[in-house]
């Protein structure tokens, strides 16, 4: 389960991407191509939000034999520079569950495997890294709501 110690803010100043009448209001009933559209909109919003929060995007939709990571970024603070593996979950509403709840234990293990391979391939074993989740709600009647959950889970949890 994802830790809920996040920042939830409506995105002001961004165009409202939830105006599309082609998307159903309930994600589980969406065909795969419509889920992909919703997911792509969410990833665009997440990348823009992360840039505004001081993250520098390195890669998007990184894939290897273990799966995919939506966004890989550097987050630089006064204390440190951290490599961040970001999972983005987007929903039209939270009737069934909060988007972050889709980052299940199984999904965390998969993301961890992808991240370990990325670190090994790029010789970054000694780099500080963490896993963040960006949960996005795209309601039909309102602005997007984005929740950033830093340090959402630990690599050590499953290994």
C-alpha positions as CSV (number, residue, x, y, z in Angstrom):
1,X,0.0,0.0,0.0
2,X,1.2,3.5,-0.8
3,X,1.9,5.9,2.1
4,X,-0.4,8.8,2.1
5,X,1.7,11.8,3.2
6,X,1.3,13.8,0.1
7,X,0.6,17.1,-1.3
8,X,-2.7,17.4,-3.2
9,X,-3.2,20.5,-5.3
10,X,-5.5,21.5,-8.2
11,X,-3.5,22.6,-11.2
12,X,-4.3,26.2,-11.9
13,X,-3.0,27.7,-15.1
14,X,-3.1,24.5,-17.1
15,X,-5.7,23.8,-19.7
16,X,-8.4,21.5,-18.4
17,X,-7.6,18.1,-20.1
18,X,-10.7,16.5,-18.6
19,X,-13.1,18.1,-21.0
20,X,-13.1,15.2,-23.4
21,X,-16.5,13.8,-23.9
22,X,-15.0,10.6,-25.4
23,X,-13.9,9.3,-22.0
24,X,-16.3,7.4,-19.8
25,X,-16.7,8.4,-16.2
26,X,-15.7,5.0,-14.8
27,X,-12.2,3.8,-15.6
28,X,-12.9,0.0,-15.3
29,X,-15.4,0.2,-18.1
30,X,-13.1,2.0,-20.5
31,X,-11.7,0.1,-23.5
32,X,-7.9,-0.1,-23.6
33,X,-7.5,2.7,-26.2
34,X,-9.5,5.1,-24.0
35,X,-7.5,4.0,-21.0
36,X,-4.4,4.8,-22.9
37,X,-5.7,8.3,-23.8
38,X,-6.5,8.9,-20.1
39,X,-3.1,7.5,-19.1
40,X,-1.2,9.7,-21.6
41,X,-3.1,12.8,-20.4
42,X,-2.2,11.9,-16.9
43,X,1.5,11.4,-17.7
44,X,1.6,14.8,-19.5
45,X,0.1,16.5,-16.5
46,X,2.4,14.6,-14.1
47,X,5.5,15.6,-16.1
48,X,4.5,19.2,-16.2
49,X,3.7,19.2,-12.5
50,X,7.0,17.6,-11.6
51,X,8.9,20.1,-13.7
52,X,7.2,22.9,-11.7
53,X,8.2,21.1,-8.5
54,X,11.8,21.2,-9.4
55,X,12.2,17.7,-11.0
56,X,14.3,17.4,-14.1
57,X,12.8,14.7,-16.4
58,X,15.4,12.3,-17.7
59,X,13.3,9.6,-19.4
60,X,9.6,8.9,-20.0
61,X,8.1,5.5,-20.5
62,X,11.4,3.7,-19.9
63,X,10.9,0.0,-20.7
64,X,13.0,-3.1,-20.2
65,X,12.3,-6.9,-20.0
66,X,10.8,-6.4,-16.5
67,X,8.2,-3.7,-17.4
68,X,7.9,0.1,-17.6
69,X,8.5,3.1,-15.5
70,X,6.4,6.1,-16.4
71,X,9.0,8.9,-15.5
72,X,12.6,8.9,-14.4
73,X,13.8,12.2,-13.1
74,X,16.3,14.0,-10.9
75,X,15.0,15.9,-7.9
76,X,17.5,18.4,-6.6
77,X,17.0,20.0,-3.2
78,X,19.4,21.9,-1.0
79,X,20.2,18.7,0.8
80,X,20.7,16.3,-2.1
81,X,20.2,15.2,-5.7
82,X,18.0,12.2,-6.0
83,X,17.1,9.9,-8.9
84,X,13.4,9.4,-8.8
85,X,11.4,6.6,-10.4
86,X,7.8,7.9,-10.8
87,X,4.6,5.8,-11.3
88,X,1.7,7.8,-12.6
89,X,-1.9,6.7,-11.9
90,X,-4.8,8.5,-13.5
91,X,-8.5,8.1,-12.9
92,X,-11.7,10.0,-13.9
93,X,-13.0,9.7,-10.4
94,X,-12.3,7.9,-7.1
95,X,-15.6,5.9,-6.9
96,X,-13.7,2.6,-7.0
97,X,-10.5,3.6,-5.3
98,X,-8.0,6.4,-5.1
99,X,-5.5,6.3,-8.0
100,X,-2.6,5.6,-5.7
101,X,-4.2,2.4,-4.5
102,X,-3.5,0.9,-8.0
103,X,0.2,0.9,-7.1
104,X,-0.2,-2.6,-5.5
105,X,2.5,-4.7,-3.9
106,X,2.9,-6.6,-7.1
107,X,3.2,-3.3,-9.1
108,X,5.8,-2.0,-6.6
109,X,7.9,-5.2,-7.1
110,X,7.7,-4.8,-10.8
111,X,8.7,-1.1,-10.7
112,X,11.6,-2.1,-8.4
113,X,12.9,-4.7,-10.8
114,X,12.8,-2.2,-13.7
115,X,14.6,0.4,-11.5
116,X,17.3,-2.0,-10.4
117,X,18.0,-2.9,-14.1
118,X,18.1,0.8,-15.0
119,X,20.6,1.5,-12.2
120,X,22.8,-1.4,-13.2
121,X,22.7,-0.7,-16.9
122,X,23.7,3.0,-16.3
123,X,26.2,2.2,-13.5
124,X,24.3,4.2,-10.9
125,X,24.4,1.7,-8.1
126,X,25.7,4.3,-5.6
127,X,23.2,7.0,-6.6
128,X,20.5,8.0,-4.1
129,X,17.1,6.9,-5.5
130,X,13.5,6.7,-4.4
131,X,10.0,5.8,-5.7
132,X,7.4,8.5,-6.0
133,X,3.8,8.1,-7.1
134,X,1.7,10.8,-8.8
135,X,-2.0,10.2,-8.4
136,X,-4.3,12.2,-10.8
137,X,-8.0,12.7,-10.8
138,X,-9.5,14.1,-14.0
139,X,-13.1,14.8,-13.2
140,X,-15.5,15.8,-16.0
141,X,-16.6,18.9,-14.2
142,X,-13.5,20.5,-12.7
143,X,-9.8,21.0,-12.9
144,X,-7.4,18.1,-12.6
145,X,-6.3,17.2,-9.0
146,X,-2.7,16.1,-8.7
147,X,-1.3,14.4,-5.6
148,X,2.5,13.9,-5.4
149,X,3.5,11.1,-3.0
150,X,7.2,11.3,-2.4
151,X,8.9,8.1,-1.1
152,X,5.7,6.2,-1.7
153,X,7.4,2.8,-1.2
154,X,10.8,1.3,-0.5
155,X,12.9,-0.9,-2.7
156,X,13.8,-3.0,0.4
157,X,10.1,-3.9,1.0
158,X,10.2,-6.8,-1.5
159,X,13.8,-8.0,-1.5
